[in-house]
Amino acid sequence: MTSYAYFFGCIIPNRYPGVEYAVRWVCGKDGYDLDVMDIKEFSCCPVPGIFYSSDKDTWLLLASRNLTLGQKERREILTVCNGCLTSLLKATEYLEDPKRRGKVNRMLAQIGKKYTGIPRKTEGRRRIMEPVKVRHYVDVMANDIGLEEVQERTKRPLKNIKAAVHYGCHYLRPTENQTIDDPNDPVKIDKIIEACGATSVDYEDKLDCCGAGGGVRSHVVELANSLTEDKCKNIAAAEADCIVTGCPFCLLQFDNAQKAFTKDGIPVMHVAQFQALAMGIDPISLGFDTHHVSAHSFLRKLRGV
């Protein structure tokens, strides 16, 4: 059995505790009973849209420190955020360069840490080291659990729900060398939605950015919200009951931006919350009351009211 370490990042613990609860519930004894542990020393990934863009040395050092924690436990790092996936996965690629790895390790030595990768096999007397594996929640559900098992565990099929999937930029292109889905035609979240009994609706410009990417939300919020408004108009035209994403930063943008251009809005949630609903969890556990856009319309339709 694969062993994982939870990496929730910053936004989920600080803004959307219901997402964390959903992930723990789905992965825990009530769900798939995966071997997942918490590593309390994990820090910010750090966010690629800021650190990687402005100070690569600091970015790589902070990311490498997180990787050494997963390395120590010999566990795959289970990310629940597209940005965390990109930051940590890209760092493993940078650390394949001996000069970069040496520079980072000289700094890490000051706190008693060293990034080596994880020994996977031996050729003669030579140990072969592989990078610490960094996985996205969606990838684990689609490939390690499997879509058939997701469907079998669906106790309450969401048959009357139409969901608009938003993948997000870092999901589509986590690094220059690695992908977890077809970046031009991604399907994994759509298939999870369908395995939960719901309908995944297609809509115009589905692969466009949520509006917040690249630090736009932080610096030009009007532009970010305008991009989100265009996307929401297309989603509304498809008559979706909700927006489902695998990225908490995209969730944050959809959830916050809609109040700038509409009164009601389309409920938005993490794929883990959607999946937990299909597996029979009480919706009150999922923290929808902490979302800016009310989920009442979605939940009423879920109950058939």
Secondary structure by P-SEA (a helix, b strand, c coil): cbbbbbbbccccccccaaaaaaaaaaaccccccccccccccccccccccccccccaaaaaaaaaaaaaaaaaacccbbbccaaaaaaaaaaaaaaccaaaaaaaaaaacccccccccccccccccbbbbbccccccaaaaaaccccaaaaaaacccccccbbbbbbbccccccccccccccccccccaaaaaaaaaccccccccccccccccccccccccaaaaaaaaaaaaaaaaaacccccccccaaaaaaaaccccccccccbbbbcaaaaaaaaacccccccccccccccaaaaaaaaacc
